[in-house]
């Protein structure tokens, strides 16, 4: 019984100093002082989920959560690439991710253009701001994940690709809009087939114009003509006057409804000479090359 009691006293001493049990310390391993708490580091505070820039993703999403976050290597097949993750610093008065979309889109537009090497709207590119869930937003997660994807100029579908899109919209970049052979069906463009400007083509990207219309359906053909005429005049070195419609034609591509709701208001304008074949770029062509020869 005494031996058992002595052993129990030593066991208790490991949790708290034992009264009158000084001999127990000799039974501890070297370097063990019997205090189980004074060497422990405090547990780190739980960190909220936050995605990382530089990752690629198999699919496009609108809401980012820890559950659907499955990044893949950009060398593997993917649809989307995260070019940046930014904080929406002024998100305090914004009560939901939907309220933060306008700021998120503007922030991602800047980040994407810097990453791609040129205004993302001048490339065969889709921009997708990814926001936290409503619950995470309420909990203080006010970030936006800026994803970009390649779109097919032929039919607008997303392209599953390998490799990064970094620098692909700079001058001469693989995804930068330039010359093309459109397929016209009635009054609409059914397809766009990019070609090198040195080869024969019937259209050339000239620039953008932005509108303040609340919906794409509010944009009239007259407004499209006015905006694209101005963009093409600047591109070709023509005067934007009454003779312009007799010199050039245009093809205008407003954003789709989804992009419009997010904040994209830029119309992409192509120089088009009613199907006449062009060769080489018409940048700065001027009135000498673009003569009056259309009935207005």
SVG drawing of the C-alpha trace seen along z (x, -y; Angstrom):
<svg xmlns="http://www.w3.org/2000/svg" viewBox="-34 -67 53 69">
<polyline fill="none" stroke="black" stroke-width="0.4" points="0.0,0.0 2.8,-2.4 4.5,-1.7 1.2,-2.4 0.6,-5.6 4.2,-6.8 3.7,-6.1 0.4,-8.0 2.0,-11.0 4.6,-11.1 2.0,-10.9 0.1,-13.8 3.3,-15.8 3.4,-15.9 0.3,-18.0 1.0,-20.2 3.8,-20.6 3.5,-17.9 3.6,-18.8 6.2,-16.9 7.1,-14.8 10.5,-16.2 11.9,-12.9 9.6,-12.4 11.6,-14.8 14.4,-12.4 12.1,-10.0 11.4,-12.5 13.4,-12.3 16.2,-14.8 14.8,-18.2 11.2,-17.6 10.1,-20.0 6.7,-18.6 4.8,-21.7 2.7,-20.6 1.6,-24.1 4.3,-26.6 6.1,-25.5 3.0,-25.4 2.4,-28.0 -1.2,-29.4 -3.4,-28.0 -3.5,-30.4 -6.7,-32.2 -9.0,-30.6 -8.4,-32.3 -11.3,-32.9 -11.1,-31.3 -9.3,-33.4 -8.4,-32.2 -4.9,-32.6 -3.8,-34.5 -1.9,-32.5 -4.2,-29.4 -6.2,-28.0 -9.6,-26.3 -11.5,-23.7 -14.7,-25.7 -16.0,-29.2 -17.9,-30.1 -19.5,-33.3 -19.2,-32.5 -16.1,-31.3 -16.2,-29.1 -13.8,-26.7 -16.1,-23.8 -15.9,-24.6 -12.2,-25.8 -10.3,-23.1 -7.5,-24.9 -5.5,-23.1 -2.0,-23.7 -2.2,-26.2 -0.3,-23.6 -3.3,-21.3 -6.5,-21.8 -8.7,-24.6 -11.2,-27.3 -10.3,-30.1 -7.2,-31.7 -7.1,-33.9 -5.0,-36.9 -5.5,-38.7 -7.3,-38.6 -8.1,-42.0 -9.8,-43.5 -12.9,-45.7 -11.7,-48.2 -14.9,-50.3 -17.2,-47.3 -18.4,-48.5 -21.8,-49.9 -22.3,-47.1 -24.6,-44.6 -24.1,-41.7 -21.9,-40.4 -24.4,-41.6 -24.0,-45.2 -20.3,-44.8 -20.4,-43.7 -19.8,-47.1 -16.7,-47.8 -15.5,-44.2 -15.9,-44.5 -14.0,-47.8 -11.2,-46.4 -10.9,-43.2 -10.9,-45.2 -7.8,-47.0 -6.1,-43.9 -6.9,-41.8 -5.7,-44.5 -2.4,-44.8 -2.0,-41.0 -3.0,-40.5 -0.8,-43.4 -3.6,-45.4 -7.2,-46.4 -8.9,-43.0 -11.9,-44.2 -9.7,-44.4 -9.0,-40.6 -10.9,-37.4 -11.3,-37.3 -14.1,-36.9 -13.7,-38.6 -15.4,-36.9 -15.3,-38.5 -15.7,-35.8 -17.2,-37.0 -17.6,-35.2 -20.8,-33.7 -23.4,-35.9 -22.6,-34.2 -18.9,-34.8 -19.5,-38.4 -21.6,-39.0 -18.7,-37.5 -16.2,-40.0 -14.9,-38.4 -14.9,-41.3 -12.4,-40.1 -12.9,-39.5 -11.2,-36.9 -10.5,-38.1 -10.7,-35.3 -10.2,-35.5 -11.0,-33.0 -10.4,-32.7 -13.5,-33.0 -13.8,-31.6 -14.2,-34.4 -16.1,-32.0 -19.1,-31.4 -18.2,-33.0 -17.9,-29.8 -15.2,-29.4 -12.0,-27.7 -10.5,-25.0 -6.8,-25.7 -3.4,-25.0 -0.9,-27.6 -1.2,-31.1 -3.0,-34.0 -0.4,-36.5 0.6,-39.0 -1.8,-37.5 -3.6,-40.8 -0.5,-43.0 0.2,-44.3 0.6,-41.3 -0.6,-39.0 -2.3,-35.7 -5.7,-36.8 -5.7,-40.4 -8.5,-41.4 -7.1,-42.4 -8.2,-41.3 -10.8,-38.8 -13.2,-37.3 -16.7,-37.5 -19.5,-35.3 -22.6,-37.5 -26.1,-36.1 -28.6,-38.8 -28.1,-41.7 -26.1,-39.7 -22.6,-38.4 -22.8,-34.6 -19.1,-33.9 -15.7,-35.7 -12.6,-34.0 -9.4,-35.8 -6.6,-36.0 -3.2,-37.7 -3.7,-41.3 -1.1,-40.6 -3.5,-38.2 -6.8,-39.0 -9.6,-39.9 -12.8,-41.9 -12.8,-43.3 -10.4,-44.8 -10.8,-45.7 -10.7,-49.5 -11.5,-50.2 -14.2,-50.5 -16.8,-52.9 -18.6,-52.9 -22.3,-53.6 -24.2,-54.5 -27.3,-52.6 -28.8,-50.5 -29.4,-47.5 -28.0,-46.3 -31.5,-46.3 -31.7,-50.1 -28.8,-50.6 -30.2,-51.7 -28.7,-51.0 -28.2,-54.8 -26.2,-54.9 -24.1,-51.9 -23.4,-53.6 -22.4,-56.9 -20.1,-55.2 -18.4,-52.8 -18.1,-55.6 -16.2,-57.7 -13.9,-54.7 -13.2,-53.8 -12.5,-57.4 -9.9,-57.7 -8.4,-54.4 -8.2,-55.1 -7.3,-58.8 -10.5,-60.0 -12.6,-63.0 -15.7,-62.1 -18.0,-64.2 -20.9,-63.8 -18.7,-62.0 -17.6,-59.2 -20.6,-56.9 -19.8,-57.1 -16.3,-55.9 -16.6,-53.1 -18.9,-50.5 -18.8,-48.9 -19.6,-45.8 -20.5,-46.4 -20.5,-43.8 -22.1,-44.9 -21.4,-42.7 -23.9,-40.0 -26.5,-40.4 -24.5,-38.7 -21.4,-40.9 -23.6,-44.0 -25.2,-43.3 -21.7,-42.9 -20.6,-46.3 -19.2,-45.8 -20.5,-48.7 -17.9,-48.6 -18.9,-47.9 -16.2,-46.3 -16.1,-48.0 -14.7,-46.6 -14.0,-48.4 -16.0,-46.6 -16.2,-47.7 -19.4,-45.9 -17.5,-42.7 -14.7,-44.3 -11.4,-42.6 -8.6,-44.4 -5.0,-43.6 -2.7,-44.9 -3.9,-47.1 -6.0,-50.1 -4.7,-52.0 -4.1,-55.6 -5.2,-54.7 -6.8,-58.2 -9.1,-59.5 -6.7,-58.6 -7.2,-54.9 -10.8,-55.1 -12.4,-57.1 -16.1,-58.1 -17.7,-55.1 -20.7,-54.1 -24.3,-55.3 -25.3,-56.8"/>
</svg>
